[in-house]
Amino acid sequence: MTTGAPSSPAAFWEQTEAQLAETPPDVFLERDAFYSQPEWEVYRMRYYSSGGHRLFAWLSVPHGDGPFPALVRMPDYASVHDIIYTSLRHRAVVLNPTYRGQRNSDALVRASYPGLLTEGIDSPQTYTLLGAWADALRAIDVLLAQEQASIGTVALTGAGLGASLALAVAARRSNVAAVAADTPMALGHPAALQPGLGYPLAELDDYLRAHTERRQAVEGTLTLLNSANYATAVKAPVLMSAGRFDRGLCPLPFAEELAAALPDCDLRVYDGAAEGGGHEHAHVRAAWLAERLGIST
């Protein structure tokens, strides 16, 4: 087994990939009669990630021979990650994975919200949330290995933490063709540790006010997760949304720095906050993803 705390972002990714390689996924699929429709089948999907965590995901597969494009929505910072409605489901395989600690993936650890953002944050070896990055990689790998459908183009989407996970997976997996990242969480960036932020980033400030002596340790852990540090490895086109007045999730200076570091990024800034464009951007995102996946709407 690969153990010990990673000393750098490169060491973190090397250790994460090694631990996944040591863990057979052991995928189990069960058809869900309630969500299945004449145009597609929906499955409850379970598989292992590193550390022995048994994870849950929703998988829907259109009827037909394929190959089908695939859309993966990475999970946000919330306890429940349910099946999503998308108009693309009739033409694309859709995966809604979870990470360790979320409901249905909480046999070994049950995350609290707020709380997960700082649980064990003093060291990479104890920081629970680090496992979400391994779980995001495992989700893509089991999707591409499943036998229910032939997969073609793969696009990722997500909001907040889900957007950060999507960008990380795109940096590590060359078969990702597009990423729609809404208000990526600024974990690891100095903007996330400013005082007076809103939640969820305010959890970090709360923790540091109570444990001022741990700031250096916290910064050392979080630097492993700064999306801007691995942005240049994301070769897929990225559509990113941000709110001009966001102070709790994706502060604009972070969004602008991240967009500049990404090789191919279309940054849309809206006069709002953490919703990052809300309903207006949802239409932009849906059309953009459909185009990247080759689906007519």
Buried (B, 14 or more C-beta within 10 A) or exposed (E): EBEEBBEEBEBBBEBBBEBBEEBEBEBEBEEBEEBBEEEBBBBBBBBBBBBEBBBBBBBBBBEEEBEBBBBBBBBBBBBEBEBEEBEBBBBBBBBBBBBBBBBBBBEEBEBEBBEBBBBBBBBBEEBBBBBBBBBBBBBBBBBEEBEBBEBBBBBBBBBBBBBBBBBBBBBBBEEBBBBBBBBBBBBBBEBBBBEEBEBBBBBBBBBBEEBEEBEEBBEBBBBBBBBBBBBEBBBBBBBBBBBEEBBBBBBBEBBBBBBEBBEEBBBBBBEBBBBBBBEBBBEBBBEBBBEBBEBEE
